[in-house]
């Protein structure tokens, strides 16, 4: 792992531990918090309960707020676990989106094919787990439309994503089918810039920012819990915004 990425990773893990500490300490009264296994067991239980509660409360028909373009952040913030000078360079002529798992038509998709799909736009707010938010304009194909087009099993539990860097994430099928969940190809009027996820990112305005992976190279449908880069390090998996 590159040094700058390691520093960002350690900083975010520290942020996560600090954000958990107040709630965890209040719930762990009477427990010896030096017993790391006990702490981790309690935190995992809290996170799993939170996932179930958020999934139960999630309304697949409720839309996230949309805003006038006058409120768009200029510039929209760059955010990743590495610096902007370490963004992956992807050759658009070689790019192919690979499909896997519970999908009937697993052929790879090139950018011209993806760009030719019917597209929609949204002006929505991205909310970061670190405490900031920003409004941007995103255009692309509804993920629900794409999943139907390729014959995905819409009764499956999860849709997962693998990226050109070592990032990955996954969402529940109900969120994947939400009308605002989007495979994004453009930011504003332009092709998605590398710093925002070229050639394609996921835009999910009903979830926190880290559930919006960039530089997507592969999409798969599964009934096996797929986790994700930050989710595997303790971040809450559902993470609704």
C-alpha positions as CSV (number, residue, x, y, z in Angstrom):
1,X,0.0,0.0,0.0
2,X,1.3,3.5,-0.9
3,X,2.5,5.6,2.2
4,X,-0.1,8.3,1.7
5,X,-2.9,5.8,1.5
6,X,-1.7,4.1,4.6
7,X,-1.7,7.4,6.5
8,X,-5.3,8.2,5.3
9,X,-6.4,4.7,6.3
10,X,-5.0,5.0,9.8
11,X,-6.5,8.5,10.2
12,X,-10.0,7.2,9.3
13,X,-9.7,4.1,11.5
14,X,-8.8,6.4,14.4
15,X,-11.8,8.6,13.5
16,X,-14.1,5.5,13.6
17,X,-12.7,4.3,17.0
18,X,-13.2,7.8,18.4
19,X,-16.7,8.1,17.1
20,X,-17.6,4.7,18.6
21,X,-16.0,5.3,22.0
22,X,-18.6,7.5,23.7
23,X,-21.5,5.2,22.9
24,X,-19.5,2.1,23.5
25,X,-18.2,3.3,26.9
26,X,-21.7,4.2,28.1
27,X,-23.0,0.7,27.1
28,X,-20.0,-1.1,28.5
29,X,-20.3,0.1,32.1
30,X,-19.3,-2.9,34.2
31,X,-17.2,-4.5,31.5
32,X,-13.4,-4.4,31.4
33,X,-12.8,-2.5,28.2
34,X,-9.2,-3.9,28.1
35,X,-10.8,-7.2,27.0
36,X,-10.8,-6.4,23.3
37,X,-12.8,-9.5,22.3
38,X,-15.6,-8.4,24.6
39,X,-15.6,-4.9,23.2
40,X,-15.6,-6.1,19.6
41,X,-18.4,-8.6,20.3
42,X,-20.6,-5.8,21.7
43,X,-19.8,-3.4,18.9
44,X,-20.5,-6.1,16.3
45,X,-23.8,-6.8,18.0
46,X,-24.7,-3.1,18.0
47,X,-23.8,-2.8,14.3
48,X,-25.8,-5.8,13.3
49,X,-28.8,-4.6,15.3
50,X,-28.5,-1.2,13.6
51,X,-28.4,-2.8,10.2
52,X,-31.6,-4.7,10.8
53,X,-33.3,-1.7,12.2
54,X,-32.3,0.6,9.3
55,X,-33.3,-2.1,6.8
56,X,-36.7,-2.4,8.5
57,X,-37.2,1.4,8.5
58,X,-36.0,1.9,4.9
59,X,-38.8,3.0,2.6
60,X,-38.0,2.0,-1.1
61,X,-40.5,4.6,-2.3
62,X,-39.3,7.6,-0.3
63,X,-37.1,9.9,-2.3
64,X,-34.0,11.7,-0.9
65,X,-34.4,15.5,-1.2
66,X,-33.4,17.1,-4.5
67,X,-32.1,20.7,-4.8
68,X,-31.9,23.6,-7.2
69,X,-28.6,23.8,-9.2
70,X,-27.9,27.1,-7.5
71,X,-27.0,25.1,-4.3
72,X,-24.4,22.9,-6.0
73,X,-21.0,23.0,-4.2
74,X,-18.4,24.6,-6.4
75,X,-16.0,22.9,-6.4
76,X,-17.5,19.6,-5.2
77,X,-15.1,18.2,-2.5
78,X,-12.7,15.3,-3.4
79,X,-12.9,12.5,-0.9
80,X,-11.0,9.2,-0.7
81,X,-8.7,7.3,1.7
82,X,-5.8,8.5,-0.4
83,X,-4.7,11.9,-1.9
84,X,-5.9,13.4,-5.1
85,X,-2.4,12.9,-6.6
86,X,-2.9,9.1,-6.3
87,X,-6.1,8.8,-8.3
88,X,-6.2,5.7,-10.5
89,X,-5.7,6.5,-14.2
90,X,-8.2,4.5,-16.3
91,X,-7.9,4.2,-20.1
92,X,-11.5,4.7,-21.4
93,X,-10.7,2.7,-24.6
94,X,-9.8,-0.4,-22.5
95,X,-12.5,-0.1,-19.9
96,X,-15.0,-2.9,-19.5
97,X,-17.6,-3.3,-16.7
98,X,-17.6,-6.9,-15.8
99,X,-20.7,-8.6,-14.4
100,X,-20.9,-11.6,-12.1
101,X,-23.0,-13.6,-9.6
102,X,-26.8,-14.0,-10.1
103,X,-27.0,-12.3,-13.5
104,X,-28.2,-14.0,-16.7
105,X,-26.3,-11.9,-19.2
106,X,-22.8,-11.6,-18.0
107,X,-21.2,-9.9,-21.0
108,X,-18.9,-7.0,-20.2
109,X,-20.0,-3.5,-21.0
110,X,-17.8,-0.9,-22.7
111,X,-18.3,2.8,-22.1
112,X,-20.0,3.6,-25.4
113,X,-22.6,0.9,-24.6
114,X,-23.1,2.3,-21.1
115,X,-23.4,5.9,-22.4
116,X,-26.0,4.8,-24.9
117,X,-28.4,3.7,-22.1
118,X,-31.3,6.0,-21.1
119,X,-30.0,8.4,-18.5
120,X,-31.5,10.5,-15.7
121,X,-30.1,13.4,-13.6
122,X,-30.4,14.3,-9.9
123,X,-29.2,17.1,-7.8
124,X,-28.7,15.5,-4.4
125,X,-26.6,15.8,-1.2
126,X,-23.7,13.5,-0.5
127,X,-23.3,13.1,3.3
128,X,-19.9,11.9,4.5
129,X,-19.4,9.9,7.7
130,X,-16.7,12.4,8.7
131,X,-19.3,15.1,9.2
132,X,-19.4,17.2,6.0
133,X,-21.9,17.2,3.1
134,X,-22.1,18.7,-0.4
135,X,-24.7,19.0,-3.1
136,X,-23.8,17.9,-6.7
137,X,-25.5,17.1,-10.0
138,X,-25.1,13.5,-11.2
139,X,-26.3,11.8,-14.4
140,X,-26.4,8.2,-15.4
141,X,-28.6,5.1,-15.7
142,X,-30.9,3.9,-12.9
143,X,-29.3,0.9,-11.3
144,X,-32.7,-0.8,-11.2
145,X,-33.1,-0.4,-15.0
146,X,-29.6,-1.8,-15.6
147,X,-30.2,-4.8,-13.3
148,X,-33.4,-5.6,-15.1
149,X,-31.7,-5.2,-18.5
150,X,-29.0,-7.8,-17.7
151,X,-31.3,-10.2,-16.1
152,X,-30.2,-9.9,-12.5
153,X,-32.0,-11.9,-9.8
154,X,-33.9,-9.1,-8.2
155,X,-34.9,-11.3,-5.3
156,X,-31.2,-11.7,-4.2
157,X,-30.0,-9.9,-1.1
158,X,-27.0,-7.9,-2.2
159,X,-25.4,-6.0,-5.1
160,X,-21.6,-5.6,-4.7
161,X,-19.0,-3.4,-6.5
162,X,-15.3,-3.8,-7.0
163,X,-13.2,-0.8,-8.1
164,X,-10.0,0.1,-10.0
165,X,-8.3,0.9,-6.7
166,X,-8.6,-1.6,-3.9
167,X,-12.0,-0.2,-2.8
168,X,-15.2,-2.2,-2.7
169,X,-18.6,-1.8,-1.3
170,X,-22.1,-3.4,-1.4
171,X,-25.7,-2.5,-0.9
172,X,-29.0,-4.3,-0.2
173,X,-31.2,-5.1,-3.1
174,X,-34.0,-2.8,-1.9
175,X,-31.6,0.1,-2.1
176,X,-30.3,-1.0,-5.5
177,X,-33.8,-0.9,-6.8
178,X,-34.5,2.6,-5.3
179,X,-35.3,5.0,-8.2
180,X,-32.5,7.4,-7.2
181,X,-29.8,4.8,-7.0
182,X,-27.7,5.5,-10.1
183,X,-24.7,4.2,-12.1
184,X,-23.2,7.7,-12.7
185,X,-21.3,8.7,-15.8
186,X,-21.4,12.5,-15.6
187,X,-20.9,15.2,-13.1
188,X,-22.7,18.4,-14.0
189,X,-22.6,18.7,-17.8
190,X,-19.3,16.8,-18.2
191,X,-18.1,13.3,-18.3
192,X,-17.3,12.2,-14.7
193,X,-13.9,13.5,-13.9
194,X,-11.3,11.1,-12.4
195,X,-11.5,12.8,-9.0
196,X,-15.2,12.0,-8.8
197,X,-14.9,8.4,-10.0
198,X,-14.3,8.1,-13.8
199,X,-15.4,6.2,-15.6
200,X,-18.3,5.2,-13.4
201,X,-19.4,5.6,-9.8
202,X,-22.4,4.6,-7.7
203,X,-24.6,7.4,-6.5
204,X,-26.9,6.4,-3.6
205,X,-28.4,9.5,-2.0
206,X,-30.2,7.4,0.6
207,X,-26.8,6.2,2.0
208,X,-23.6,7.8,3.5
209,X,-20.8,8.8,1.1
210,X,-18.6,5.7,1.6
211,X,-21.4,3.6,0.2
212,X,-20.9,5.4,-3.1
213,X,-17.9,3.6,-4.6
214,X,-15.9,5.2,-7.5
215,X,-14.0,3.8,-10.4
216,X,-16.3,0.8,-10.6
217,X,-14.9,-2.1,-12.6
218,X,-17.2,-5.0,-11.6
219,X,-20.7,-5.4,-10.4
220,X,-22.1,-8.6,-9.0
221,X,-25.4,-9.9,-7.4
222,X,-25.3,-12.4,-4.6
223,X,-27.0,-13.9,-1.5
224,X,-23.7,-14.1,0.3
225,X,-22.8,-11.1,2.5
226,X,-20.1,-9.2,0.4
227,X,-18.9,-6.6,3.0
228,X,-16.7,-3.8,1.7
229,X,-13.5,-1.9,2.2
230,X,-14.7,0.2,5.2
231,X,-17.5,-2.2,6.2
232,X,-14.9,-4.9,6.9
233,X,-13.1,-2.5,9.2
234,X,-16.1,-1.8,11.4
235,X,-18.2,0.8,9.6
236,X,-21.9,0.1,9.8
237,X,-22.9,-1.8,6.7
238,X,-26.4,-0.4,6.0
239,X,-25.3,3.2,6.7
240,X,-28.5,5.0,5.6
241,X,-28.2,8.8,5.4
